[in-house]
């Protein structure tokens, strides 16, 4: 029982540590503003630097 309690305490501690030290930013590797230090996506990803990826479109630009 003591082992289970220790494991649970460790898990709770790690979750708390991650929440405190979370760095928000863009976590999508394909985005123009990808932030390699971000640990939590904040919805700020920008894709405006990418061309049109629809091969059937007139303005196709991968």
C-alpha positions in Angstrom: 0.0 0.0 0.0 2.9 2.4 0.8 4.3 1.8 -2.7 1.1 2.7 -4.4 0.8 5.8 -2.2 4.3 6.9 -3.2 3.7 6.3 -6.9 0.5 8.4 -6.7 2.3 11.2 -4.9 5.1 11.2 -7.5 2.6 11.3 -10.3 0.6 14.2 -8.7 3.9 16.0 -8.1 4.9 15.6 -11.7 1.6 16.8 -13.0 1.8 19.9 -10.8 5.3 20.6 -12.0 4.3 20.4 -15.6 1.4 22.7 -15.1 3.5 25.3 -13.4 6.3 25.2 -15.9 4.2 24.9 -19.1 5.3 27.3 -21.8 2.5 28.3 -24.2 3.2 28.8 -27.9 2.7 27.1 -31.2 3.6 23.4 -31.1 2.8 22.5 -34.7 6.1 21.8 -36.6 4.5 22.8 -39.9 3.5 26.3 -38.7 5.5 29.4 -39.6 5.8 30.4 -36.0 6.6 27.0 -34.5 8.1 27.4 -31.0 10.4 24.6 -30.0 10.3 25.7 -26.4 6.5 25.5 -26.2 5.0 22.7 -24.2 1.4 23.7 -24.5 -0.3 24.8 -27.7 -2.0 28.2 -27.2 -3.8 28.3 -30.6 -1.4 30.9 -32.0 0.0 28.9 -34.9 0.3 30.8 -38.1 0.3 29.2 -41.6 0.4 32.3 -43.7 3.9 31.6 -45.0 2.8 28.4 -46.6 1.6 28.4 -50.2 -1.6 26.8 -51.4 -1.3 23.0 -51.0 -4.3 22.1 -53.1 -2.7 20.6 -56.3 -5.9 21.3 -58.3 -6.0 25.0 -57.4 -4.7 27.7 -59.8 -2.5 29.2 -57.2 -0.9 25.8 -56.1 2.4 26.6 -54.4 3.6 23.9 -52.0 
